[in-house]
């Protein structure tokens, strides 16, 4: 059964738009779930710094190819 909470509806729309516009996606449910629990503007907890740095490296690599 699909979760139709407002957060998932927005997330699904973001994913749809990204796919339609050929925007690369990185699938990391554990990191996404952990970051979703944080308040906007809050400092990234030390235990997530490595995972976030890997995402930033992924984005940097995409930007270098563009």
PDB file of N, CA, C, O and CB in Angstrom:
ATOM      1  N   UNK A   1       0.837  -1.177   0.000  1.00  0.00           N
ATOM      2  CA  UNK A   1       0.000   0.000   0.000  1.00  0.00           C
ATOM      3  C   UNK A   1       0.889   1.251   0.000  1.00  0.00           C
ATOM      4  O   UNK A   1       1.834   1.338   0.784  1.00  0.00           O
ATOM      5  CB  UNK A   1      -0.956  -0.007   1.220  1.00  0.00           C
ATOM      6  N   UNK A   2       0.594   2.199  -0.861  1.00  0.00           N
ATOM      7  CA  UNK A   2       1.405   3.408  -0.996  1.00  0.00           C
ATOM      8  C   UNK A   2       1.063   4.400   0.104  1.00  0.00           C
ATOM      9  O   UNK A   2      -0.103   4.580   0.453  1.00  0.00           O
ATOM     10  CB  UNK A   2       1.198   4.050  -2.377  1.00  0.00           C
ATOM     11  N   UNK A   3       2.090   5.041   0.645  1.00  0.00           N
ATOM     12  CA  UNK A   3       1.919   6.063   1.674  1.00  0.00           C
ATOM     13  C   UNK A   3       1.614   7.379   0.979  1.00  0.00           C
ATOM     14  O   UNK A   3       2.463   7.902   0.258  1.00  0.00           O
ATOM     15  CB  UNK A   3       3.191   6.185   2.583  1.00  0.00           C
ATOM     16  N   UNK A   4       0.426   7.924   1.177  1.00  0.00           N
ATOM     17  CA  UNK A   4       0.019   9.156   0.503  1.00  0.00           C
ATOM     18  C   UNK A   4       0.025  10.365   1.429  1.00  0.00           C
ATOM     19  O   UNK A   4      -0.791  11.274   1.272  1.00  0.00           O
ATOM     20  CB  UNK A   4      -1.354   8.985  -0.090  1.00  0.00           C
ATOM     21  N   UNK A   5       0.936  10.378   2.386  1.00  0.00           N
ATOM     22  CA  UNK A   5       1.069  11.552   3.234  1.00  0.00           C
ATOM     23  C   UNK A   5       1.517  12.718   2.371  1.00  0.00           C
ATOM     24  O   UNK A   5       2.105  12.504   1.311  1.00  0.00           O
ATOM     25  CB  UNK A   5       2.069  11.300   4.399  1.00  0.00           C
ATOM     26  N   UNK A   6       1.254  13.946   2.800  1.00  0.00           N
ATOM     27  CA  UNK A   6       1.673  15.106   1.994  1.00  0.00           C
ATOM     28  C   UNK A   6       3.159  15.101   1.662  1.00  0.00           C
ATOM     29  O   UNK A   6       3.538  15.499   0.561  1.00  0.00           O
ATOM     30  CB  UNK A   6       1.336  16.384   2.721  1.00  0.00           C
ATOM     31  N   UNK A   7       4.018  14.656   2.597  1.00  0.00           N
ATOM     32  CA  UNK A   7       5.449  14.623   2.345  1.00  0.00           C
ATOM     33  C   UNK A   7       5.771  13.694   1.185  1.00  0.00           C
ATOM     34  O   UNK A   7       6.589  14.034   0.330  1.00  0.00           O
ATOM     35  CB  UNK A   7       6.203  14.185   3.596  1.00  0.00           C
ATOM     36  N   UNK A   8       5.136  12.523   1.142  1.00  0.00           N
ATOM     37  CA  UNK A   8       5.411  11.567   0.067  1.00  0.00           C
ATOM     38  C   UNK A   8       4.829  12.046  -1.253  1.00  0.00           C
ATOM     39  O   UNK A   8       5.408  11.782  -2.307  1.00  0.00           O
ATOM     40  CB  UNK A   8       4.847  10.189   0.417  1.00  0.00           C
ATOM     41  N   UNK A   9       3.700  12.742  -1.221  1.00  0.00           N
ATOM     42  CA  UNK A   9       3.130  13.281  -2.441  1.00  0.00           C
ATOM     43  C   UNK A   9       4.079  14.309  -3.044  1.00  0.00           C
ATOM     44  O   UNK A   9       4.297  14.308  -4.255  1.00  0.00           O
ATOM     45  CB  UNK A   9       1.752  13.907  -2.168  1.00  0.00           C
ATOM     46  N   UNK A  10       4.642  15.177  -2.224  1.00  0.00           N
ATOM     47  CA  UNK A  10       5.609  16.166  -2.696  1.00  0.00           C
ATOM     48  C   UNK A  10       6.864  15.468  -3.201  1.00  0.00           C
ATOM     49  O   UNK A  10       7.385  15.824  -4.258  1.00  0.00           O
ATOM     50  CB  UNK A  10       5.964  17.163  -1.574  1.00  0.00           C
ATOM     51  N   UNK A  11       7.346  14.497  -2.473  1.00  0.00           N
ATOM     52  CA  UNK A  11       8.544  13.757  -2.885  1.00  0.00           C
ATOM     53  C   UNK A  11       8.321  13.073  -4.229  1.00  0.00           C
ATOM     54  O   UNK A  11       9.196  13.097  -5.094  1.00  0.00           O
ATOM     55  CB  UNK A  11       8.930  12.713  -1.817  1.00  0.00           C
ATOM     56  N   UNK A  12       7.158  12.468  -4.403  1.00  0.00           N
ATOM     57  CA  UNK A  12       6.853  11.809  -5.673  1.00  0.00           C
ATOM     58  C   UNK A  12       6.846  12.808  -6.826  1.00  0.00           C
ATOM     59  O   UNK A  12       7.308  12.492  -7.923  1.00  0.00           O
ATOM     60  CB  UNK A  12       5.502  11.094  -5.590  1.00  0.00           C
ATOM     61  N   UNK A  13       6.333  13.991  -6.590  1.00  0.00           N
ATOM     62  CA  UNK A  13       6.312  15.025  -7.623  1.00  0.00           C
ATOM     63  C   UNK A  13       7.726  15.497  -7.955  1.00  0.00           C
ATOM     64  O   UNK A  13       8.048  15.717  -9.122  1.00  0.00           O
ATOM     65  CB  UNK A  13       5.450  16.212  -7.174  1.00  0.00           C
ATOM     66  N   UNK A  14       8.558  15.653  -6.949  1.00  0.00           N
ATOM     67  CA  UNK A  14       9.959  16.040  -7.181  1.00  0.00           C
ATOM     68  C   UNK A  14      10.660  14.977  -8.018  1.00  0.00           C
ATOM     69  O   UNK A  14      11.367  15.303  -8.972  1.00  0.00           O
ATOM     70  CB  UNK A  14      10.709  16.245  -5.833  1.00  0.00           C
ATOM     71  N   UNK A  15      10.469  13.719  -7.671  1.00  0.00           N
ATOM     72  CA  UNK A  15      11.089  12.626  -8.430  1.00  0.00           C
ATOM     73  C   UNK A  15      10.584  12.591  -9.867  1.00  0.00           C
ATOM     74  O   UNK A  15      11.364  12.383 -10.797  1.00  0.00           O
ATOM     75  CB  UNK A  15      10.815  11.283  -7.750  1.00  0.00           C
ATOM     76  N   UNK A  16       9.285  12.793 -10.051  1.00  0.00           N
ATOM     77  CA  UNK A  16       8.717  12.790 -11.398  1.00  0.00           C
ATOM     78  C   UNK A  16       9.342  13.901 -12.244  1.00  0.00           C
ATOM     79  O   UNK A  16       9.742  13.668 -13.385  1.00  0.00           O
ATOM     80  CB  UNK A  16       7.183  12.959 -11.338  1.00  0.00           C
ATOM     81  N   UNK A  17       9.423  15.098 -11.685  1.00  0.00           N
ATOM     82  CA  UNK A  17      10.006  16.225 -12.416  1.00  0.00           C
ATOM     83  C   UNK A  17      11.482  15.994 -12.718  1.00  0.00           C
ATOM     84  O   UNK A  17      11.956  16.329 -13.804  1.00  0.00           O
ATOM     85  CB  UNK A  17       9.837  17.515 -11.620  1.00  0.00           C
ATOM     86  N   UNK A  18      12.202  15.427 -11.770  1.00  0.00           N
ATOM     87  CA  UNK A  18      13.622  15.145 -11.987  1.00  0.00           C
ATOM     88  C   UNK A  18      13.790  14.155 -13.141  1.00  0.00           C
ATOM     89  O   UNK A  18      14.639  14.355 -14.009  1.00  0.00           O
ATOM     90  CB  UNK A  18      14.273  14.586 -10.695  1.00  0.00           C
ATOM     91  N   UNK A  19      13.001  13.111 -13.153  1.00  0.00           N
ATOM     92  CA  UNK A  19      13.099  12.108 -14.226  1.00  0.00           C
ATOM     93  C   UNK A  19      12.731  12.714 -15.583  1.00  0.00           C
ATOM     94  O   UNK A  19      13.398  12.456 -16.585  1.00  0.00           O
ATOM     95  CB  UNK A  19      12.181  10.903 -13.922  1.00  0.00           C
ATOM     96  N   UNK A  20      11.667  13.520 -15.607  1.00  0.00           N
ATOM     97  CA  UNK A  20      11.249  14.159 -16.859  1.00  0.00           C
ATOM     98  C   UNK A  20      12.330  15.079 -17.425  1.00  0.00           C
ATOM     99  O   UNK A  20      12.424  15.261 -18.639  1.00  0.00           O
ATOM    100  CB  UNK A  20       9.966  14.951 -16.638  1.00  0.00           C
ATOM    101  N   UNK A  21      13.140  15.652 -16.546  1.00  0.00           N
ATOM    102  CA  UNK A  21      14.161  16.608 -16.960  1.00  0.00           C
ATOM    103  C   UNK A  21      15.567  16.028 -16.952  1.00  0.00           C
ATOM    104  O   UNK A  21      16.554  16.763 -16.986  1.00  0.00           O
ATOM    105  CB  UNK A  21      14.116  17.808 -16.070  1.00  0.00           C
ATOM    106  N   UNK A  22      15.648  14.694 -16.908  1.00  0.00           N
ATOM    107  CA  UNK A  22      16.936  13.989 -16.946  1.00  0.00           C
ATOM    108  C   UNK A  22      17.922  14.455 -15.881  1.00  0.00           C
ATOM    109  O   UNK A  22      19.123  14.555 -16.128  1.00  0.00           O
ATOM    110  CB  UNK A  22      17.561  14.159 -18.298  1.00  0.00           C
ATOM    111  N   UNK A  23      17.398  14.736 -14.705  1.00  0.00           N
ATOM    112  CA  UNK A  23      18.247  15.127 -13.577  1.00  0.00           C
ATOM    113  C   UNK A  23      18.688  13.848 -12.869  1.00  0.00           C
ATOM    114  O   UNK A  23      17.845  13.050 -12.459  1.00  0.00           O
ATOM    115  CB  UNK A  23      17.488  16.101 -12.586  1.00  0.00           C
ATOM    116  N   UNK A  24      20.000  13.642 -12.720  1.00  0.00           N
ATOM    117  CA  UNK A  24      20.476  12.418 -12.055  1.00  0.00           C
ATOM    118  C   UNK A  24      19.966  12.321 -10.619  1.00  0.00           C
ATOM    119  O   UNK A  24      19.891  13.316  -9.898  1.00  0.00           O
ATOM    120  CB  UNK A  24      22.009  12.371 -12.064  1.00  0.00           C
ATOM    121  N   UNK A  25      19.626  11.120 -10.233  1.00  0.00           N
ATOM    122  CA  UNK A  25      19.135  10.860  -8.885  1.00  0.00           C
ATOM    123  C   UNK A  25      20.079   9.906  -8.172  1.00  0.00           C
ATOM    124  O   UNK A  25      20.699   9.041  -8.790  1.00  0.00           O
ATOM    125  CB  UNK A  25      17.705  10.282  -8.920  1.00  0.00           C
ATOM    126  N   UNK A  26      20.175  10.079  -6.876  1.00  0.00           N
ATOM    127  CA  UNK A  26      20.961   9.157  -6.055  1.00  0.00           C
ATOM    128  C   UNK A  26      19.998   8.521  -5.064  1.00  0.00           C
ATOM    129  O   UNK A  26      19.306   9.218  -4.321  1.00  0.00           O
ATOM    130  CB  UNK A  26      22.156   9.892  -5.316  1.00  0.00           C
ATOM    131  N   UNK A  27      19.959   7.214  -5.058  1.00  0.00           N
ATOM    132  CA  UNK A  27      19.038   6.470  -4.195  1.00  0.00           C
ATOM    133  C   UNK A  27      19.749   6.112  -2.894  1.00  0.00           C
ATOM    134  O   UNK A  27      20.657   5.280  -2.890  1.00  0.00           O
ATOM    135  CB  UNK A  27      18.514   5.185  -4.909  1.00  0.00           C
ATOM    136  N   UNK A  28      19.346   6.730  -1.805  1.00  0.00           N
ATOM    137  CA  UNK A  28      19.936   6.443  -0.497  1.00  0.00           C
ATOM    138  C   UNK A  28      18.836   6.609   0.557  1.00  0.00           C
ATOM    139  O   UNK A  28      18.791   7.620   1.258  1.00  0.00           O
ATOM    140  CB  UNK A  28      21.169   7.391  -0.196  1.00  0.00           C
ATOM    141  N   UNK A  29      17.951   5.614   0.664  1.00  0.00           N
ATOM    142  CA  UNK A  29      16.813   5.725   1.580  1.00  0.00           C
ATOM    143  C   UNK A  29      17.212   5.959   3.033  1.00  0.00           C
ATOM    144  O   UNK A  29      16.524   6.689   3.747  1.00  0.00           O
ATOM    145  CB  UNK A  29      15.981   4.486   1.497  1.00  0.00           C
ATOM    146  N   UNK A  30      18.293   5.364   3.478  1.00  0.00           N
ATOM    147  CA  UNK A  30      18.709   5.534   4.878  1.00  0.00           C
ATOM    148  C   UNK A  30      19.090   6.986   5.150  1.00  0.00           C
ATOM    149  O   UNK A  30      18.677   7.563   6.156  1.00  0.00           O
ATOM    150  CB  UNK A  30      19.897   4.601   5.212  1.00  0.00           C
ATOM    151  N   UNK A  31      19.876   7.573   4.256  1.00  0.00           N
ATOM    152  CA  UNK A  31      20.273   8.969   4.442  1.00  0.00           C
ATOM    153  C   UNK A  31      19.060   9.891   4.319  1.00  0.00           C
ATOM    154  O   UNK A  31      18.897  10.816   5.115  1.00  0.00           O
ATOM    155  CB  UNK A  31      21.355   9.365   3.415  1.00  0.00           C
ATOM    156  N   UNK A  32      18.216   9.640   3.326  1.00  0.00           N
ATOM    157  CA  UNK A  32      17.021  10.467   3.152  1.00  0.00           C
ATOM    158  C   UNK A  32      16.141  10.426   4.399  1.00  0.00           C
ATOM    159  O   UNK A  32      15.634  11.454   4.849  1.00  0.00           O
ATOM    160  CB  UNK A  32      16.221  10.000   1.927  1.00  0.00           C
ATOM    161  N   UNK A  33      15.971   9.240   4.944  1.00  0.00           N
ATOM    162  CA  UNK A  33      15.164   9.106   6.161  1.00  0.00           C
ATOM    163  C   UNK A  33      15.770   9.834   7.341  1.00  0.00           C
ATOM    164  O   UNK A  33      15.063  10.487   8.108  1.00  0.00           O
ATOM    165  CB  UNK A  33      14.988   7.651   6.511  1.00  0.00           C
ATOM    166  N   UNK A  34      17.087   9.723   7.485  1.00  0.00           N
ATOM    167  CA  UNK A  34      17.767  10.399   8.596  1.00  0.00           C
ATOM    168  C   UNK A  34      17.683  11.912   8.444  1.00  0.00           C
ATOM    169  O   UNK A  34      17.422  12.616   9.419  1.00  0.00           O
ATOM    170  CB  UNK A  34      19.238   9.959   8.678  1.00  0.00           C
ATOM    171  N   UNK A  35      17.901  12.421   7.235  1.00  0.00           N
ATOM    172  CA  UNK A  35      17.843  13.873   7.024  1.00  0.00           C
ATOM    173  C   UNK A  35      16.416  14.404   7.165  1.00  0.00           C
ATOM    174  O   UNK A  35      16.216  15.546   7.577  1.00  0.00           O
ATOM    175  CB  UNK A  35      18.397  14.231   5.639  1.00  0.00           C
ATOM    176  N   UNK A  36      15.429  13.581   6.825  1.00  0.00           N
ATOM    177  CA  UNK A  36      14.033  14.007   6.928  1.00  0.00           C
ATOM    178  C   UNK A  36      13.614  14.259   8.368  1.00  0.00           C
ATOM    179  O   UNK A  36      12.633  14.962   8.611  1.00  0.00           O
ATOM    180  CB  UNK A  36      13.124  12.965   6.309  1.00  0.00           C
ATOM    181  N   UNK A  37      14.341  13.699   9.323  1.00  0.00           N
ATOM    182  CA  UNK A  37      13.985  13.907  10.731  1.00  0.00           C
ATOM    183  C   UNK A  37      14.540  15.222  11.280  1.00  0.00           C
ATOM    184  O   UNK A  37      14.157  15.653  12.368  1.00  0.00           O
ATOM    185  CB  UNK A  37      14.496  12.746  11.573  1.00  0.00           C
ATOM    186  N   UNK A  38      15.444  15.861  10.528  1.00  0.00           N
ATOM    187  CA  UNK A  38      16.064  17.104  11.000  1.00  0.00           C
ATOM    188  C   UNK A  38      15.226  18.314  10.629  1.00  0.00           C
ATOM    189  O   UNK A  38      14.557  18.328   9.596  1.00  0.00           O
ATOM    190  CB  UNK A  38      17.472  17.254  10.424  1.00  0.00           C
ATOM    191  N   UNK A  39      15.269  19.319  11.474  1.00  0.00           N
ATOM    192  CA  UNK A  39      14.619  20.588  11.157  1.00  0.00           C
ATOM    193  C   UNK A  39      15.462  21.335  10.130  1.00  0.00           C
ATOM    194  O   UNK A  39      16.690  21.255  10.148  1.00  0.00           O
ATOM    195  CB  UNK A  39      14.415  21.449  12.438  1.00  0.00           C
ATOM    196  N   UNK A  40      14.794  22.061   9.236  1.00  0.00           N
ATOM    197  CA  UNK A  40      15.501  22.864   8.232  1.00  0.00           C
ATOM    198  C   UNK A  40      16.429  23.849   8.937  1.00  0.00           C
ATOM    199  O   UNK A  40      16.056  24.464   9.936  1.00  0.00           O
ATOM    200  CB  UNK A  40      14.495  23.621   7.309  1.00  0.00           C
ATOM    201  N   UNK A  41      17.633  23.988   8.407  1.00  0.00           N
ATOM    202  CA  UNK A  41      18.593  24.920   8.981  1.00  0.00           C
ATOM    203  C   UNK A  41      19.405  24.351  10.134  1.00  0.00           C
ATOM    204  O   UNK A  41      20.331  25.001  10.617  1.00  0.00           O
ATOM    205  CB  UNK A  41      17.883  26.130   9.444  1.00  0.00           C
ATOM    206  N   UNK A  42      19.071  23.150  10.577  1.00  0.00           N
ATOM    207  CA  UNK A  42      19.794  22.524  11.687  1.00  0.00           C
ATOM    208  C   UNK A  42      21.126  21.975  11.194  1.00  0.00           C
ATOM    209  O   UNK A  42      21.235  21.532  10.051  1.00  0.00           O
ATOM    210  CB  UNK A  42      18.949  21.396  12.328  1.00  0.00           C
ATOM    211  N   UNK A  43      22.118  22.004  12.036  1.00  0.00           N
ATOM    212  CA  UNK A  43      23.431  21.469  11.706  1.00  0.00           C
ATOM    213  C   UNK A  43      23.334  19.965  11.478  1.00  0.00           C
ATOM    214  O   UNK A  43      22.593  19.265  12.169  1.00  0.00           O
ATOM    215  CB  UNK A  43      24.448  21.786  12.823  1.00  0.00           C
ATOM    216  N   UNK A  44      24.094  19.479  10.499  1.00  0.00           N
ATOM    217  CA  UNK A  44      24.114  18.054  10.207  1.00  0.00           C
ATOM    218  C   UNK A  44      24.842  17.340  11.346  1.00  0.00           C
ATOM    219  O   UNK A  44      25.959  17.720  11.697  1.00  0.00           O
ATOM    220  CB  UNK A  44      24.799  17.768   8.829  1.00  0.00           C
ATOM    221  N   UNK A  45      24.222  16.313  11.925  1.00  0.00           N
ATOM    222  CA  UNK A  45      24.865  15.589  13.022  1.00  0.00           C
ATOM    223  C   UNK A  45      26.151  14.897  12.550  1.00  0.00           C
ATOM    224  O   UNK A  45      26.235  14.461  11.402  1.00  0.00           O
ATOM    225  CB  UNK A  45      23.893  14.552  13.617  1.00  0.00           C
ATOM    226  N   UNK A  46      27.137  14.798  13.422  1.00  0.00           N
ATOM    227  CA  UNK A  46      28.421  14.186  13.049  1.00  0.00           C
ATOM    228  C   UNK A  46      28.288  12.792  12.442  1.00  0.00           C
ATOM    229  O   UNK A  46      29.063  12.435  11.554  1.00  0.00           O
ATOM    230  CB  UNK A  46      29.308  14.109  14.257  1.00  0.00           C
ATOM    231  N   UNK A  47      27.329  12.004  12.897  1.00  0.00           N
ATOM    232  CA  UNK A  47      27.185  10.640  12.381  1.00  0.00           C
ATOM    233  C   UNK A  47      26.683  10.611  10.931  1.00  0.00           C
ATOM    234  O   UNK A  47      26.742   9.562  10.288  1.00  0.00           O
ATOM    235  CB  UNK A  47      26.232   9.852  13.268  1.00  0.00           C
ATOM    236  N   UNK A  48      26.191  11.741  10.405  1.00  0.00           N
ATOM    237  CA  UNK A  48      25.724  11.798   9.018  1.00  0.00           C
ATOM    238  C   UNK A  48      26.692  12.543   8.096  1.00  0.00           C
ATOM    239  O   UNK A  48      26.461  12.614   6.889  1.00  0.00           O
ATOM    240  CB  UNK A  48      24.364  12.459   8.964  1.00  0.00           C
ATOM    241  N   UNK A  49      27.756  13.091   8.645  1.00  0.00           N
ATOM    242  CA  UNK A  49      28.663  13.906   7.834  1.00  0.00           C
ATOM    243  C   UNK A  49      29.280  13.126   6.673  1.00  0.00           C
ATOM    244  O   UNK A  49      29.376  13.652   5.564  1.00  0.00           O
ATOM    245  CB  UNK A  49      29.766  14.469   8.706  1.00  0.00           C
ATOM    246  N   UNK A  50      29.688  11.914   6.903  1.00  0.00           N
ATOM    247  CA  UNK A  50      30.298  11.135   5.814  1.00  0.00           C
ATOM    248  C   UNK A  50      29.298  10.897   4.687  1.00  0.00           C
ATOM    249  O   UNK A  50      29.631  11.077   3.515  1.00  0.00           O
ATOM    250  CB  UNK A  50      30.824   9.787   6.344  1.00  0.00           C
ATOM    251  N   UNK A  51      28.086  10.498   5.030  1.00  0.00           N
ATOM    252  CA  UNK A  51      27.068  10.236   4.011  1.00  0.00           C
ATOM    253  C   UNK A  51      26.736  11.504   3.227  1.00  0.00           C
ATOM    254  O   UNK A  51      26.593  11.460   2.005  1.00  0.00           O
ATOM    255  CB  UNK A  51      25.798   9.669   4.660  1.00  0.00           C
ATOM    256  N   UNK A  52      26.614  12.619   3.920  1.00  0.00           N
ATOM    257  CA  UNK A  52      26.316  13.877   3.250  1.00  0.00           C
ATOM    258  C   UNK A  52      27.484  14.288   2.357  1.00  0.00           C
ATOM    259  O   UNK A  52      27.269  14.804   1.260  1.00  0.00           O
ATOM    260  CB  UNK A  52      26.010  14.981   4.279  1.00  0.00           C
ATOM    261  N   UNK A  53      28.699  14.070   2.804  1.00  0.00           N
ATOM    262  CA  UNK A  53      29.857  14.423   1.975  1.00  0.00           C
ATOM    263  C   UNK A  53      29.902  13.561   0.712  1.00  0.00           C
ATOM    264  O   UNK A  53      30.348  14.030  -0.335  1.00  0.00           O
ATOM    265  CB  UNK A  53      31.168  14.260   2.779  1.00  0.00           C
ATOM    266  N   UNK A  54      29.449  12.311   0.796  1.00  0.00           N
ATOM    267  CA  UNK A  54      29.382  11.456  -0.391  1.00  0.00           C
ATOM    268  C   UNK A  54      28.355  11.988  -1.390  1.00  0.00           C
ATOM    269  O   UNK A  54      28.578  11.936  -2.599  1.00  0.00           O
ATOM    270  CB  UNK A  54      29.034  10.012   0.007  1.00  0.00           C
ATOM    271  N   UNK A  55      27.244  12.493  -0.891  1.00  0.00           N
ATOM    272  CA  UNK A  55      26.230  13.097  -1.769  1.00  0.00           C
ATOM    273  C   UNK A  55      26.797  14.344  -2.433  1.00  0.00           C
ATOM    274  O   UNK A  55      26.605  14.553  -3.631  1.00  0.00           O
ATOM    275  CB  UNK A  55      24.944  13.449  -0.972  1.00  0.00           C
ATOM    276  N   UNK A  56      27.488  15.166  -1.668  1.00  0.00           N
ATOM    277  CA  UNK A  56      28.080  16.380  -2.234  1.00  0.00           C
ATOM    278  C   UNK A  56      29.132  16.027  -3.289  1.00  0.00           C
ATOM    279  O   UNK A  56      29.236  16.713  -4.306  1.00  0.00           O
ATOM    280  CB  UNK A  56      28.711  17.242  -1.120  1.00  0.00           C
ATOM    281  N   UNK A  57      29.897  14.985  -3.061  1.00  0.00           N
ATOM    282  CA  UNK A  57      30.875  14.541  -4.060  1.00  0.00           C
ATOM    283  C   UNK A  57      30.167  14.055  -5.324  1.00  0.00           C
ATOM    284  O   UNK A  57      30.643  14.298  -6.432  1.00  0.00           O
ATOM    285  CB  UNK A  57      31.769  13.418  -3.483  1.00  0.00           C
ATOM    286  N   UNK A  58      29.046  13.379  -5.167  1.00  0.00           N
ATOM    287  CA  UNK A  58      28.231  12.933  -6.297  1.00  0.00           C
ATOM    288  C   UNK A  58      27.768  14.142  -7.110  1.00  0.00           C
ATOM    289  O   UNK A  58      27.885  14.149  -8.336  1.00  0.00           O
ATOM    290  CB  UNK A  58      27.011  12.107  -5.804  1.00  0.00           C
ATOM    291  N   UNK A  59      27.248  15.151  -6.438  1.00  0.00           N
ATOM    292  CA  UNK A  59      26.775  16.368  -7.111  1.00  0.00           C
ATOM    293  C   UNK A  59      27.936  17.091  -7.788  1.00  0.00           C
ATOM    294  O   UNK A  59      27.805  17.548  -8.924  1.00  0.00           O
ATOM    295  CB  UNK A  59      26.076  17.311  -6.105  1.00  0.00           C
ATOM    296  N   UNK A  60      29.062  17.194  -7.101  1.00  0.00           N
ATOM    297  CA  UNK A  60      30.229  17.846  -7.673  1.00  0.00           C
ATOM    298  C   UNK A  60      30.671  17.130  -8.951  1.00  0.00           C
ATOM    299  O   UNK A  60      31.005  17.773  -9.946  1.00  0.00           O
ATOM    300  CB  UNK A  60      31.378  17.881  -6.652  1.00  0.00           C
ATOM    301  N   UNK A  61      30.669  15.797  -8.917  1.00  0.00           N
ATOM    302  CA  UNK A  61      31.045  15.025 -10.093  1.00  0.00           C
ATOM    303  C   UNK A  61      30.100  15.263 -11.267  1.00  0.00           C
ATOM    304  O   UNK A  61      30.543  15.343 -12.413  1.00  0.00           O
ATOM    305  CB  UNK A  61      31.078  13.552  -9.753  1.00  0.00           C
ATOM    306  N   UNK A  62      28.823  15.376 -10.992  1.00  0.00           N
ATOM    307  CA  UNK A  62      27.853  15.664 -12.051  1.00  0.00           C
ATOM    308  C   UNK A  62      28.106  17.050 -12.630  1.00  0.00           C
ATOM    309  O   UNK A  62      28.080  17.229 -13.848  1.00  0.00           O
ATOM    310  CB  UNK A  62      26.407  15.562 -11.515  1.00  0.00           C
ATOM    311  N   UNK A  63      28.350  18.027 -11.768  1.00  0.00           N
ATOM    312  CA  UNK A  63      28.589  19.407 -12.224  1.00  0.00           C
ATOM    313  C   UNK A  63      29.844  19.500 -13.076  1.00  0.00           C
ATOM    314  O   UNK A  63      29.886  20.282 -14.025  1.00  0.00           O
ATOM    315  CB  UNK A  63      28.706  20.355 -11.026  1.00  0.00           C
ATOM    316  N   UNK A  64      30.853  18.729 -12.759  1.00  0.00           N
ATOM    317  CA  UNK A  64      32.104  18.755 -13.537  1.00  0.00           C
ATOM    318  C   UNK A  64      31.889  18.201 -14.943  1.00  0.00           C
ATOM    319  O   UNK A  64      32.549  18.623 -15.893  1.00  0.00           O
ATOM    320  CB  UNK A  64      33.205  17.947 -12.818  1.00  0.00           C
ATOM    321  N   UNK A  65      30.958  17.251 -15.068  1.00  0.00           N
ATOM    322  CA  UNK A  65      30.675  16.656 -16.379  1.00  0.00           C
ATOM    323  C   UNK A  65      29.832  17.579 -17.256  1.00  0.00           C
ATOM    324  O   UNK A  65      29.853  17.477 -18.482  1.00  0.00           O
ATOM    325  CB  UNK A  65      29.961  15.321 -16.205  1.00  0.00           C
ATOM    326  N   UNK A  66      29.100  18.468 -16.619  1.00  0.00           N
ATOM    327  CA  UNK A  66      28.170  19.353 -17.364  1.00  0.00           C
ATOM    328  C   UNK A  66      28.900  20.460 -18.091  1.00  0.00           C
ATOM    329  O   UNK A  66      28.270  21.281 -18.758  1.00  0.00           O
ATOM    330  CB  UNK A  66      27.141  19.968 -16.417  1.00  0.00           C
TER     331      UNK A  66
END
